[in-house]
Amino acid sequence: MKGPVVIAVEVKSNHDNLYRASHQLSRILDYVDYGLVATDQDVKDWNNDAIGLMLVKADGIVFAGKGTRFSARPSFQSLFALQKKCLSRMLGVEGPSYLSKYEIAKQVDSLGDDDVLRDCVKEIVTCSGQCSSNCPIWKFTRGNEEP
């Protein structure tokens, strides 16, 4: 696995709908490595092997479900949700593009191997947005060269 591990934690109090958390986490699976639900509820039957469960008790935290690493190729919808400038940089294009965001996302979707694409998407969504220099996604299409 390249780069840091990104973990999303959905916090649910004992007043929340615990099983809705799985649906909420499923919407960001393309952007993270692991998903966890943290709750103070008394959970008897956690039936989701993909998403981990963290039980918060007065005397500490208990991991009742580990979860599995998400590794699927990011969906087109996830790519399209990224900023146009980030998609353009994934193609190796600097500055404004005459292509629409949809067309650029389609081209990005046809690139690279799944793990490289996934790592690049993770880097984008954890980026501060200050992409004018040292943008980590230049490495996606240009290897280890500097932009």
C-alpha positions in Angstrom: 0.0 0.0 0.0 1.4 3.4 -1.0 1.2 6.5 1.2 -0.7 7.0 4.4 -3.7 4.9 5.4 -6.9 6.9 5.3 -9.6 5.8 7.8 -13.1 7.3 7.9 -14.9 7.1 11.3 -18.7 7.7 11.4 -19.7 8.6 15.0 -23.1 7.5 16.1 -24.5 8.2 19.6 -27.0 6.0 21.3 -29.7 8.2 19.8 -28.6 7.7 16.2 -29.6 5.1 13.7 -26.5 2.8 13.7 -27.3 1.0 10.6 -27.6 4.2 8.6 -23.9 4.6 9.2 -23.0 1.8 6.8 -24.9 3.6 4.0 -23.2 6.9 4.9 -19.7 5.2 4.8 -20.5 3.4 1.5 -20.7 6.8 -0.2 -17.0 7.5 0.5 -15.5 4.1 0.1 -13.6 5.2 -3.0 -11.8 7.8 -1.0 -10.6 5.9 2.1 -8.9 2.6 3.0 -11.0 1.7 5.9 -14.4 2.7 7.4 -15.3 2.4 11.0 -18.5 3.1 13.0 -17.8 4.4 16.5 -20.7 4.2 18.9 -21.7 4.1 22.6 -24.7 1.8 21.7 -24.9 -1.8 22.9 -24.5 -3.6 19.6 -25.4 -7.3 19.6 -25.3 -8.2 15.9 -23.0 -6.3 13.6 -23.4 -7.9 10.2 -21.1 -5.8 8.1 -17.7 -7.4 7.5 -16.5 -4.6 5.3 -17.0 -1.8 7.9 -15.4 -2.0 11.3 -17.2 -1.3 14.6 -15.7 0.5 17.6 -17.7 0.3 20.8 -17.0 3.3 23.1 -17.4 2.2 26.7 -16.8 4.0 30.0 -13.7 1.9 30.6 -12.3 2.2 27.1 -12.7 1.2 23.4 -13.5 -2.2 22.2 -13.1 -3.2 18.5 -16.1 -5.5 17.9 -15.6 -5.6 14.1 -12.3 -5.0 12.3 -13.5 -4.3 8.8 -11.6 -4.9 5.6 -9.5 -2.7 3.4 -11.4 -1.1 0.6 -9.6 -1.7 -2.7 -12.1 -1.3 -5.5 -11.4 0.9 -8.4 -12.9 4.4 -7.8 -16.3 4.7 -9.6 -16.9 7.3 -12.4 -19.2 9.1 -10.0 -16.4 9.5 -7.5 -14.0 10.8 -10.1 -16.6 13.2 -11.4 -17.0 14.6 -7.9 -13.4 15.8 -7.9 -12.5 19.3 -9.0 -11.9 19.8 -12.7 -8.4 21.2 -12.0 -7.5 17.9 -10.2 -8.9 15.8 -13.0 -6.9 17.8 -15.5 -3.7 17.3 -13.6 -4.4 13.6 -13.5 -4.2 13.7 -17.3 -1.0 15.8 -17.1 -2.7 19.0 -18.4 -1.8 22.3 -16.9 -4.0 25.4 -17.0 -7.6 25.7 -18.5 -8.9 22.9 -20.6 -11.3 23.1 -23.5 -12.7 19.8 -22.4 -15.7 19.6 -20.1 -15.3 18.2 -16.6 -17.4 15.2 -17.8 -15.0 14.5 -20.7 -11.9 14.9 -18.5 -13.4 12.5 -15.9 -14.1 9.9 -18.7 -10.5 10.1 -19.8 -9.2 9.7 -16.3 -11.5 6.8 -15.8 -9.8 5.0 -18.7 -6.3 5.5 -17.3 -3.9 3.5 -15.2 -4.1 0.6 -13.0 -6.8 0.5 -10.2 -4.4 0.8 -7.3 -2.5 3.8 -8.7 -5.8 5.5 -9.6 -7.2 4.8 -6.1 -4.1 6.1 -4.4 -4.2 9.2 -6.5 -7.9 9.9 -5.7 -7.0 9.4 -1.9 -4.3 12.0 -2.3 -6.6 14.5 -3.9 -9.4 14.2 -1.3 -6.9 14.6 1.5 -5.2 17.6 -0.2 -5.5 21.0 1.3 -6.5 22.4 -2.1 -3.3 24.4 -2.4 -2.3 22.8 -5.6 -0.2 25.5 -7.3 3.0 23.7 -6.4 4.2 20.3 -5.3 0.8 18.8 -6.2 1.0 15.0 -5.3 -1.1 14.0 -8.3 1.5 15.0 -10.9 3.1 11.6 -10.1 0.0 9.8 -11.4 0.8 10.4 -15.1 4.4 11.6 -15.0 6.1 9.0 -12.8 8.5 10.5 -10.4 9.3 13.6 -12.5 8.8 17.1 -11.1 6.0 19.1 -12.8 
